[in-house]
Amino acid sequence: MTAKTLNMMQYLLISQNQKLFTMTEKYIRQNRNSFNIVKNSRTYAKLDTLEDAIFLRDLLDYNGWDINAVPEIYEINGHYIVFGVIDGKIHLLLKSDEKPDRKTVDKLIKMKIRNPNNSKYGLNITRVFDVFVIKKRIAGDDYIFGYYDCLEDAEFVRNFLLDNMWNVMAFSQIQYDEDEDNYKVVEVIDERVYVLDTFHTRDEINLNQVHREFLNKITKHKLGLAQFSYLDELTDQISDLENRFDVKASDDVWTFKNTHNPLNDIIFNLAPFQKSIYDAVDGSTFEEIKKSLIRFKSGNFDEKIRKNLNELEKSGLISKKSDVYIKK
């Protein structure tokens, strides 16, 4: 669409055109919370009010129902309306008393692409307990792109992936976030995107320190010294990550080496998913355990959980009494 203004006199002339249907509801279908503009089984727009739907319907009709011919910015008696075409539909992005600049319009379009239905977290982000998960269905299969302990990091990764065709390899290790005007240290590990830390300026970043603190979090989570659920999948990769980053996990307070409890040695060597199942066992039924692991849901989910519970029982780490699993 091209930017164009329309003053009140022009608008009145358009409204008087005999082919328009102003003051009627032709081509407008009311749903519970919206008004859709529909013609020949095609939905052109979804708006919050009947007034807006009638206005846009008239503009579409005046422009031969060509969505790309509808101007991006309309001025009506000193008031501005901004429209955007996204995925073949027109969206009303803004009503304002001031004419928005190009940067503002582009930002509005980006925000609408990221959250077209005004949901709580936007596209592809769900929250499972205290973890934000980025998940996208591709060719009928669900793919998880990352787990995050804060919404800001999840939104940053989701937004970048939307702008880059969901290519995780497009990330730089130090990635500028233009929305927040800051820098994030990013690592892609087993096709998952991890945000290690955020900085106001690039000069503040010490990669060795960032990697060491990241390894410390993973190690503390593995040893039960802290809870970082979003790092579950990395607890068996500490040695590989130390080699990759060329730094060692080390902490001024905790000693990470030389555990002497044989039971702890068994627990620490569990695979990430099995360790998550073990952590979920707390006088819990199968359904409660399953609910706490929903962020890992995939094919044969119940069967995978049962198999791992059986292996944990055989290892002597848990036992089952009636329908309840408990740690030994």
C-alpha positions as MATLAB code, in Angstrom:
seq = 'MTAKTLNMMQYLLISQNQKLFTMTEKYIRQNRNSFNIVKNSRTYAKLDTLEDAIFLRDLLDYNGWDINAVPEIYEINGHYIVFGVIDGKIHLLLKSDEKPDRKTVDKLIKMKIRNPNNSKYGLNITRVFDVFVIKKRIAGDDYIFGYYDCLEDAEFVRNFLLDNMWNVMAFSQIQYDEDEDNYKVVEVIDERVYVLDTFHTRDEINLNQVHREFLNKITKHKLGLAQFSYLDELTDQISDLENRFDVKASDDVWTFKNTHNPLNDIIFNLAPFQKSIYDAVDGSTFEEIKKSLIRFKSGNFDEKIRKNLNELEKSGLISKKSDVYIKK';
ca = [
       0.000    0.000    0.000;
       1.118    3.586   -0.620;
       0.732    6.404    1.875;
      -2.082    8.787    1.049;
      -4.212   11.305    2.908;
      -7.903   11.890    2.524;
      -9.522   15.056    3.883;
     -13.111   15.249    5.066;
     -14.406   16.783    1.844;
     -12.964   13.958   -0.248;
     -14.377   11.410    2.146;
     -17.845   12.916    1.910;
     -17.645   12.786   -1.880;
     -16.734    9.114   -1.718;
     -19.550    8.362    0.709;
     -22.049    9.958   -1.689;
     -20.980    7.611   -4.491;
     -24.032    5.506   -5.335;
     -22.066    2.236   -5.408;
     -21.172    2.451   -1.685;
     -23.280    0.894    1.039;
     -22.623    3.224    3.996;
     -25.165    2.910    6.854;
     -25.870   -0.695    5.881;
     -24.077   -3.849    6.963;
     -23.602   -5.500    3.579;
     -20.465   -7.673    3.497;
     -20.112   -7.345    7.274;
     -20.509  -10.335    9.569;
     -20.661   -9.888   13.306;
     -18.939  -12.436   15.514;
     -18.887  -12.474   19.304;
     -16.134   -9.877   19.669;
     -15.495   -8.602   16.155;
     -16.895   -7.502   12.822;
     -15.526   -9.276    9.741;
     -15.602   -7.887    6.226;
     -16.413  -10.847    3.956;
     -17.127  -10.931    0.229;
     -17.352  -14.020   -1.999;
     -16.174  -16.217    0.908;
     -13.002  -14.132    1.322;
     -12.345  -12.383    4.624;
     -10.741   -9.006    4.044;
     -10.522   -7.688    7.584;
     -11.488   -8.238   11.213;
     -12.311   -5.121   13.221;
     -13.429   -4.328   16.743;
     -16.322   -1.975   15.948;
     -19.105   -1.809   13.402;
     -18.202    1.800   12.630;
     -14.653    0.830   11.629;
     -15.925   -2.137    9.623;
     -18.359    0.053    7.652;
     -15.655    2.651    7.007;
     -13.146    0.104    5.710;
     -15.807   -1.783    3.753;
     -16.663    1.438    1.922;
     -13.009    2.118    1.161;
     -12.556   -1.391   -0.211;
     -15.607   -1.049   -2.404;
     -14.435    2.362   -3.656;
     -11.064    0.799   -4.573;
     -12.563   -2.193   -6.375;
     -11.856   -4.546   -3.436;
      -8.131   -4.330   -4.111;
      -6.516   -4.425   -0.671;
      -3.280   -2.988   -2.035;
      -5.125    0.057   -3.372;
      -6.386    1.050    0.074;
      -4.105    3.864    1.313;
      -1.896    3.122    4.292;
      -2.571    6.434    6.067;
      -5.884    8.316    5.915;
      -6.438   11.797    7.260;
     -10.006   12.701    8.153;
     -10.542   16.186    9.550;
      -7.179   16.213   11.324;
      -7.398   12.625   12.534;
      -5.276    9.792   11.138;
      -6.074    6.123   10.560;
      -3.287    3.650    9.745;
      -3.959    0.394    7.898;
      -1.573   -2.479    7.200;
      -1.840   -5.493    4.886;
      -0.608   -8.660    6.620;
      -1.083  -12.178    5.267;
      -3.652  -11.004    2.741;
      -5.846   -9.155    5.253;
      -6.186   -5.493    6.175;
      -5.587   -4.547    9.811;
      -6.461   -1.264   11.477;
      -3.219   -0.478   13.275;
      -3.708    2.982   14.751;
      -6.016    5.944   15.216;
      -4.161    9.119   16.099;
      -4.459   12.905   16.180;
      -0.876   13.123   14.908;
       0.396   11.789   11.597;
       2.722    8.840   12.279;
       6.132    8.713   10.615;
       7.481    5.816    8.561;
       9.319    4.285   11.522;
       6.151    4.227   13.622;
       4.115    2.590   10.860;
       6.779   -0.085   10.306;
       6.867   -0.803   14.038;
       3.073   -1.121   14.159;
       3.149   -3.630   11.302;
       5.877   -5.664   13.021;
       3.929   -5.727   16.281;
       0.815   -6.933   14.474;
       2.715   -9.690   12.687;
       4.090  -10.877   16.036;
       0.716  -10.802   17.767;
      -2.113  -10.753   15.202;
      -4.791  -11.876   17.669;
      -3.724   -9.698   20.627;
      -3.014  -12.772   22.742;
      -1.092  -12.654   26.001;
       2.306  -13.652   24.600;
       1.837  -13.410   20.834;
       2.659  -15.972   18.170;
       4.550  -19.174   19.020;
       5.099  -18.427   22.735;
       3.427  -20.380   25.515;
       4.069  -20.449   29.229;
       4.431  -23.736   31.088;
       4.690  -23.032   34.807;
       7.715  -20.692   35.099;
       9.183  -21.394   31.643;
       8.379  -19.629   28.361;
       8.518  -21.987   25.376;
       8.882  -21.076   21.691;
       7.158  -23.719   19.580;
       6.211  -23.750   15.898;
       4.385  -26.349   13.818;
       6.255  -27.113   10.611;
       4.997  -29.680    8.082;
       2.684  -31.173   10.695;
       5.322  -31.533   13.433;
       5.901  -29.323   16.466;
       9.413  -27.939   16.808;
      10.711  -26.321   19.996;
      13.169  -23.498   19.426;
      13.951  -22.656   23.022;
      13.072  -22.389   26.706;
      13.349  -19.109   28.631;
      12.968  -17.905   32.186;
      11.748  -14.449   31.155;
       9.299  -13.221   28.532;
      11.666  -10.550   27.199;
      14.178  -13.183   26.038;
      11.440  -15.351   24.523;
      10.003  -12.382   22.604;
      13.444  -11.366   21.356;
      14.155  -14.861   19.983;
      10.645  -15.259   18.529;
      10.812  -11.853   16.828;
      14.229  -12.557   15.334;
      13.109  -15.956   14.044;
       9.976  -14.433   12.476;
      12.159  -11.886   10.679;
      14.624  -14.582    9.518;
      12.356  -17.381    8.277;
      12.896  -19.414   11.483;
      16.566  -19.970   10.665;
      18.359  -20.428   14.009;
      21.732  -20.158   12.278;
      21.001  -16.514   11.399;
      21.799  -15.465   14.992;
      25.126  -13.824   15.764;
      26.817  -14.684   19.032;
      26.359  -11.054   20.052;
      23.001   -9.948   18.649;
      21.648   -6.421   18.715;
      18.006   -6.093   19.803;
      16.686   -3.008   18.047;
      13.357   -3.114   19.899;
      15.028   -2.782   23.309;
      18.228   -1.057   22.109;
      20.503   -3.550   23.836;
      22.800   -6.488   23.066;
      22.219  -10.136   23.859;
      24.711  -12.985   23.985;
      23.157  -15.890   22.101;
      24.217  -19.518   21.685;
      22.522  -22.129   19.495;
      22.921  -25.565   21.100;
      21.306  -28.628   19.497;
      19.044  -26.318   17.450;
      17.767  -24.612   20.604;
      18.403  -20.885   21.003;
      19.708  -19.774   24.409;
      19.970  -16.168   25.574;
      22.862  -16.065   28.019;
      22.758  -12.416   29.098;
      21.771   -8.885   28.104;
      23.911   -5.733   28.033;
      23.271   -2.051   27.372;
      26.450   -1.673   25.270;
      28.633   -4.069   23.332;
      31.733   -2.906   25.233;
      30.340   -4.323   28.488;
      30.412   -7.899   27.194;
      33.044  -10.317   28.477;
      32.277  -13.578   26.666;
      34.421  -15.722   28.962;
      32.578  -14.415   32.011;
      29.182  -14.807   30.330;
      29.964  -18.405   29.363;
      31.285  -19.213   32.844;
      28.140  -17.876   34.501;
      26.011  -19.833   32.006;
      27.913  -23.034   32.845;
      27.561  -22.264   36.548;
      23.777  -22.042   36.174;
      23.625  -25.370   34.348;
      25.863  -27.031   36.949;
      23.955  -25.610   39.913;
      20.706  -26.782   38.333;
      22.131  -30.260   37.835;
      23.414  -30.458   41.422;
      20.182  -29.113   42.897;
      21.885  -25.968   44.179;
      19.531  -23.728   42.187;
      16.453  -24.100   39.999;
      16.789  -23.189   36.319;
      14.153  -25.353   34.648;
      14.753  -23.815   31.237;
      18.249  -25.408   31.244;
      17.000  -28.989   31.759;
      18.290  -30.222   28.411;
      21.875  -29.097   29.052;
      22.675  -30.855   32.328;
      24.449  -33.756   30.604;
      26.452  -31.481   28.278;
      28.531  -29.514   30.779;
      31.847  -31.065   29.759;
      31.140  -30.555   26.048;
      30.112  -26.951   26.654;
      33.239  -26.297   28.728;
      35.286  -27.461   25.741;
      33.190  -25.441   23.316;
      33.496  -22.216   25.311;
      37.035  -22.966   26.544;
      36.077  -22.075   30.122;
      35.272  -24.161   33.201;
      32.315  -23.929   35.535;
      33.590  -22.357   38.737;
      31.956  -20.540   41.619;
      33.218  -18.600   44.632;
      30.699  -20.245   46.982;
      29.969  -23.773   45.738;
      32.327  -26.640   44.885;
      31.063  -28.471   41.839;
      33.442  -31.452   41.811;
      33.938  -34.644   43.814;
      30.472  -35.743   44.832;
      30.754  -38.754   47.154;
      27.148  -39.836   47.573;
      26.621  -42.888   45.283;
      22.918  -42.068   44.942;
      23.802  -38.539   43.820;
      26.235  -39.945   41.278;
      23.373  -41.940   39.742;
      21.076  -38.911   39.706;
      23.690  -36.598   38.166;
      24.266  -39.037   35.293;
      20.609  -39.227   34.273;
      19.644  -38.042   30.797;
      17.991  -34.577   30.829;
      14.437  -35.809   30.230;
      14.829  -38.581   32.801;
      16.235  -36.081   35.310;
      13.199  -33.857   34.695;
      10.922  -36.813   35.391;
      12.870  -37.572   38.584;
      12.541  -33.917   39.671;
       8.768  -34.081   39.020;
       8.345  -37.032   41.380;
       7.140  -35.733   44.732;
       4.345  -37.941   45.974;
       2.882  -37.478   42.500;
       0.466  -39.416   40.337;
       1.279  -40.169   36.722;
      -1.066  -37.416   35.543;
       0.577  -34.870   37.857;
       4.019  -35.828   36.583;
       2.800  -35.640   32.998;
       1.335  -32.168   33.591;
       4.612  -30.864   35.012;
       6.480  -32.116   31.915;
       4.061  -30.726   29.328;
       6.763  -28.435   27.884;
       8.500  -31.581   26.568;
       5.355  -32.983   24.903;
       5.999  -34.925   21.717;
       4.897  -38.142   20.029;
       4.231  -41.144   22.342;
       4.528  -38.782   25.300;
       2.785  -41.059   27.836;
       4.835  -44.062   26.744;
       8.119  -42.154   27.118;
       7.220  -41.024   30.629;
       6.186  -44.543   31.712;
       9.377  -46.052   30.276;
      11.556  -43.582   32.173;
       9.582  -44.033   35.388;
      10.151  -47.784   35.124;
      13.890  -47.226   34.619;
      14.015  -44.904   37.640;
      12.281  -47.597   39.702;
      14.779  -50.227   38.566;
      17.629  -47.856   39.505;
      16.212  -47.597   43.011;
      15.700  -43.842   42.780;
      11.913  -43.900   43.088;
       9.174  -46.280   44.147;
       5.493  -46.554   43.438;
       2.855  -46.953   46.131;
      -0.618  -47.432   44.779;
      -0.904  -44.716   42.105;
       1.682  -42.409   43.622;
       5.413  -42.135   42.815;
       7.836  -41.090   45.560;
      11.581  -40.551   45.789;
      13.590  -42.934   47.944;
];
